[in-house]
Amino acid sequence: MASLFLPVFLTAFVSGNPNCQVLHFTADWCGPCRQMAPTTQRLQSEGWDIQAVDASQHSQLTAKLNVQNLPTFVFMRNGREVDRIVGVASYKVLHQRLIRVNGGPARPAKAPQANPLVRNQVNSDAALSVRPQDAMIVRGQSEPSIALANQRLQAPQSPKQPPADAIERARLATVRIRVDERNTTAYGTGTVVHTHGDEALVLTCGHLFRDMTPGSQLTVDLFHGSSIKTVPARLVDFKADRTSEDIGLITFVLPFPIEPIPVMPPA
């Protein structure tokens, strides 16, 4: 499914910025979006890179990132989606999520490049360029999953597994993770790395689960043919160290067979 892939590298405003970036999808006709203006302006004044994207004017980007509700905040690291919040969010919620994704407070940006993009505004879909090596990055995929997928795609393919088959296998093993918290919803993706009977183990980012409480709901979306199947999931464990570790494991019952992408090749 084409909507699963993010063939976009956000060089226009990532360059020279050591912090995470946030795409704030909004529209002039959206009342809740206007309510967020004081909050986003406050965060911008604190050094956070929040780019307003008019969903009506940038329909291509809106579709690429599967934005279906406004406002939506898409958190980016190195041009890849790592988290998102859908709906109105308080300053506290946004600030905590920024620190979590960024691994700490906002850091001073490097000196700007020549002819920089105007801060806090995405001028056009054309400002977003595509790097061939990023064309198969899954939308919102966690960094451990990205590294795993890159390793497998770059490895020599055996005659028994043509590249197209390997890509399809990786796509089918990719799941979208949804964490419904009390006031917000966080999204991420992970990779099925192991199965045992009808149980699947998924590798993803740990920071998705920092704000989970006993009342939070964890689900995964599975993409099978042209259909999407949503099933409940369970958190096994996670680590989200602000300096190095960012890994999580979740499990769910398979409604249909999925071939896993092993973390290590068979011995």
C-alpha positions, 0 to 999 in steps of 0.5 A: 500500500502506497500510503504506508511509505514516506518517500520524503526527506525534509531537508528544507528545514532539517538542515542545521537544526539539532532538535526534532521538528513538528509539522502542525497540520492546520487550516483557516477554517479549523476552529480547534486549530486556531485555539492552538496558535498561542500554544505553538507560538509559545513553543516556537519562542522557546526554540522548538521548530514547529512548522505550520502546514495548511492542509488545504494548500498542501494536500499532497503532503497531507495525503503522504502523511495520512493526516485525516483530522485537524489539528495534527502534530507530526513529530520528525527526526532526521526527516522521518516521522517518529510520533504524532498527536491528533487533536487539540493538545495542551502546552504541557502535553506538547512540551512533554512529547517534544522533550521525549522525542528530542531526548531533552530540551531544545538545543540551539540551532546551527548557523542558517544556510544560505536562502533558508526556508522561512521559519515556521512555514512550509511554503510548498510541497516542492520544498520537500525533496526525495532521496532515493535511499529513503524511498522505502522508509515506512511512514512513522517507522521507529528507528530500530525498525528503520535500521533493521529494514535498511540492513535487510534491503542493503544486504545481497539478495539470494536468487530465491528472494528477489528484491521485490519479494523482500520489500513486500515481505518487509511491508507485510511485517510492518505494523502501525502502533497506536497508543490512546492516552487520556488526552492524546493519541500517539502513533508509531510503527514497528516490525514483526521480528518473531512469531510463536504460534499465533503470537507476534513480537514487534520491535519499535521505539521505546519513547512511544510508551513513556506516558502510558498509564494503566488506563491507556489503550494499545492497538496495532493496525495490520495491513493485509491486501487492501484491508486494515485489521486493528487488534489489541496489543500488549506492552512487553517492555521498553527502554527510553533513555534520553542519551542512547536507548530507545527500544520497545517490545509489544506483542499481539495475537495474529489474526492471520499469518505474518512472516517475521523479519528476524533481528539476527540472521539464522546461525 
